[in-house]
Amino acid sequence: MADEPTGALDSSNSFELMKIMKQLNDEQGVTIIMVTHDPLVASFSKRMIMIRDGSIEHEVVRGNMTQKEYLREINALQDAENEGLLSI
C-alpha cells in the first residue's frame, strides 16, 4: 500500500519509483494499492478507480491503451468531474 508515494519527490525520483513499482507488479505479480492525486502517477497503473465519500465513482482499465492514451483518459475524466460534467 502506498499513500501519495511520490508526493515529496522531485520528478526524476518520482519516475524512478514508479518504474520500480511497475516492474514489481509486471515481473513479480506484486499487487500495489496506491492513493494519488497525480494523473501522471496514476497512468503507471493497470486500473484506476476514483473514489468519493467512500464510493467508487469511476473506473478506467488500461487494457491495450498506451500510457499516453491512458493518461489522456484519466485526465479527461478528472477534467469532466472538475467541471461538473459528470454526475456524482
Salt bridges, closest charged atoms under 4 A:
GLU4 OE2 - HIS37 ND1 2.46
GLU16 OE2 - LYS19 NZ 3.32
ASP26 OD2 - LYS22 NZ 2.85
ASP26 OD1 - LYS46 NZ 3.50
GLU59 OE2 - ARG47 NE 2.53
GLU81 OE2 - ARG52 NH2 2.17
GLU81 OE1 - HIS58 NE2 3.23
